[in-house]
Amino acid sequence: MKPWITYGVGFYNMKVKIEDAGAANGDDSESNPGINGGAGVDFAASEMMNVGVGGKYHYVLSKDEDTGAENSSYITVGLRVTFKTAAQ
């Protein structure tokens, strides 16, 4: 068992699409900076392969005083498979 942590920064593309609202139909897209961090654990499935599970918390700096939009956040959870090389 190998626990791991991760963190980073990035740009997040936020898209809004409005349909069936008559004259108010439309869409908008913008990129905003954000940060993320997470943790997980990997297990040895064989000598050359690990399998694991982990999660990340994402915080996107999307606050806009003009529109009243607030910063966004979400959580992702995933499974992973990693293959080892002979050098490891």
C-alpha positions as CSV (number, residue, x, y, z in Angstrom):
1,M,0.0,0.0,0.0
2,K,1.4,3.4,-1.0
3,P,-0.5,6.6,0.0
4,W,0.0,9.7,-2.1
5,I,-0.9,13.4,-2.1
6,T,-1.0,15.9,-5.0
7,Y,-1.6,19.6,-5.5
8,G,-1.4,22.0,-8.3
9,V,-2.7,25.1,-10.1
10,G,-4.4,25.4,-13.5
11,F,-6.9,27.1,-15.7
12,Y,-10.5,25.9,-15.7
13,N,-12.9,26.5,-18.6
14,M,-16.3,27.4,-17.3
15,K,-19.2,27.2,-19.8
16,V,-22.9,28.2,-19.4
17,K,-25.6,27.4,-21.9
18,I,-29.2,28.6,-21.7
19,E,-31.8,27.0,-23.9
20,D,-35.6,27.3,-24.1
21,A,-35.6,30.8,-22.6
22,G,-36.8,32.7,-25.6
23,A,-34.8,35.8,-26.3
24,A,-32.5,35.0,-23.3
25,N,-31.0,31.9,-25.1
26,G,-27.3,31.9,-25.4
27,D,-24.0,30.6,-24.1
28,D,-20.9,32.0,-22.5
29,S,-17.4,30.5,-21.8
30,E,-14.4,31.8,-19.9
31,S,-11.2,30.4,-18.4
32,N,-10.4,31.1,-14.7
33,P,-7.4,30.2,-12.6
34,G,-7.8,27.7,-9.8
35,I,-6.0,25.4,-7.3
36,N,-6.5,21.7,-6.5
37,G,-5.3,19.2,-4.0
38,G,-6.0,15.6,-3.3
39,A,-4.9,12.3,-1.9
40,G,-5.2,8.6,-2.5
41,V,-3.7,5.2,-2.1
42,D,-2.2,2.7,-4.6
43,F,-2.0,-1.1,-4.1
44,A,0.4,-3.5,-5.9
45,A,-1.6,-5.7,-8.3
46,S,1.6,-7.3,-9.6
47,E,5.4,-6.6,-9.8
48,M,4.8,-4.3,-12.8
49,M,1.4,-2.7,-12.0
50,N,-0.4,-0.7,-9.3
51,V,-4.1,0.0,-8.9
52,G,-5.5,2.8,-6.7
53,V,-8.2,5.2,-5.8
54,G,-8.0,8.9,-5.1
55,G,-9.9,12.1,-4.9
56,K,-9.2,15.8,-5.6
57,Y,-10.8,19.1,-4.4
58,H,-10.8,21.9,-7.0
59,Y,-11.3,25.6,-6.2
60,V,-11.8,27.9,-9.2
61,L,-11.4,31.6,-8.8
62,S,-14.4,32.6,-10.8
63,K,-15.9,35.4,-8.6
64,D,-17.4,38.3,-10.7
65,E,-18.7,41.4,-9.0
66,D,-20.5,42.5,-12.1
67,T,-22.6,39.4,-12.5
68,G,-22.7,38.3,-8.8
69,A,-21.1,34.9,-9.7
70,E,-19.3,33.3,-6.8
71,N,-16.1,31.2,-6.8
72,S,-16.7,27.5,-7.8
73,S,-15.5,24.3,-6.2
74,Y,-16.0,20.6,-6.9
75,I,-14.7,17.2,-6.0
76,T,-13.5,14.5,-8.3
77,V,-13.0,10.8,-7.4
78,G,-11.2,8.3,-9.7
79,L,-9.6,4.9,-10.1
80,R,-6.1,4.7,-11.5
81,V,-3.7,2.1,-12.9
82,T,0.0,2.7,-13.1
83,F,2.6,0.6,-14.8
84,K,6.2,0.3,-13.5
85,T,9.3,0.4,-15.6
86,A,12.2,-1.9,-15.1
87,A,14.2,1.0,-13.6
88,Q,11.9,1.3,-10.6
